[in-house]
């Protein structure tokens, strides 16, 4: 019983050590990934607000922008 408890504790300590090493080695990549995701979210929010503003002030321009970036419009018969 005591041996099993010690083995579980040993494996838990080895697991914590392994996780710590992974984040020490790849911490920069994880940080860079979160930075890029945060930057993309900010650009998405600003672009969305600009599009909504253009949509309210000039619907024709917004439609042309939508067609340009979304591709050709499908017509239904």
C-alpha positions as CSV (number, residue, x, y, z in Angstrom):
1,X,0.0,0.0,0.0
2,X,2.7,2.4,1.0
3,X,4.8,1.4,-2.1
4,X,1.8,2.2,-4.4
5,X,1.3,5.7,-2.8
6,X,5.0,6.4,-3.3
7,X,4.9,5.3,-6.9
8,X,1.9,7.5,-7.6
9,X,3.7,10.4,-6.0
10,X,6.8,9.7,-8.0
11,X,4.9,9.6,-11.3
12,X,3.1,12.8,-10.4
13,X,6.4,14.6,-9.7
14,X,7.9,13.3,-13.0
15,X,4.8,14.5,-14.8
16,X,5.1,18.0,-13.3
17,X,8.8,18.0,-14.2
18,X,8.0,17.0,-17.8
19,X,5.3,19.7,-18.1
20,X,7.6,22.3,-16.7
21,X,10.3,21.4,-19.1
22,X,8.0,21.5,-22.1
23,X,6.8,25.0,-21.2
24,X,10.3,26.2,-20.6
25,X,11.5,24.9,-24.0
26,X,8.4,25.9,-25.9
27,X,7.2,28.8,-23.8
28,X,8.4,31.4,-26.3
29,X,6.4,29.7,-29.1
30,X,3.3,29.5,-26.9
31,X,3.7,33.2,-26.0
32,X,4.1,34.2,-29.6
33,X,1.1,32.2,-30.6
34,X,-1.1,33.9,-28.0
35,X,0.3,37.3,-29.1
36,X,-0.6,36.6,-32.8
37,X,-4.1,35.4,-31.8
38,X,-4.6,38.5,-29.7
39,X,-3.5,40.8,-32.5
40,X,-5.7,39.0,-35.0
41,X,-8.7,39.5,-32.7
42,X,-8.0,43.2,-32.4
43,X,-7.7,43.5,-36.2
44,X,-11.0,41.6,-36.6
45,X,-12.8,43.8,-34.1
46,X,-11.5,47.1,-35.8
47,X,-12.3,45.8,-39.3
48,X,-15.8,44.7,-38.2
49,X,-16.5,48.1,-36.7
50,X,-15.3,49.9,-39.8
51,X,-17.4,47.6,-42.0
52,X,-20.5,48.3,-39.9
53,X,-19.8,52.0,-40.1
54,X,-19.5,51.9,-43.9
55,X,-22.6,49.7,-44.0
56,X,-24.6,52.3,-42.2
57,X,-23.2,55.4,-44.0
58,X,-22.8,53.9,-47.5
59,X,-24.6,50.6,-48.2
60,X,-23.5,50.6,-51.9
61,X,-19.8,50.8,-51.0
62,X,-20.2,48.1,-48.4
63,X,-21.8,45.8,-51.0
64,X,-18.9,46.4,-53.4
65,X,-16.4,45.6,-50.6
66,X,-18.3,42.5,-49.7
67,X,-18.3,41.3,-53.4
68,X,-14.6,42.1,-53.8
69,X,-13.5,40.1,-50.7
70,X,-16.1,37.4,-50.7
71,X,-15.9,36.6,-54.4
72,X,-18.6,36.6,-57.0
73,X,-22.2,36.8,-56.0
74,X,-24.3,33.8,-56.7
75,X,-27.5,34.5,-58.6
76,X,-30.6,32.4,-57.9
77,X,-33.0,31.6,-60.7
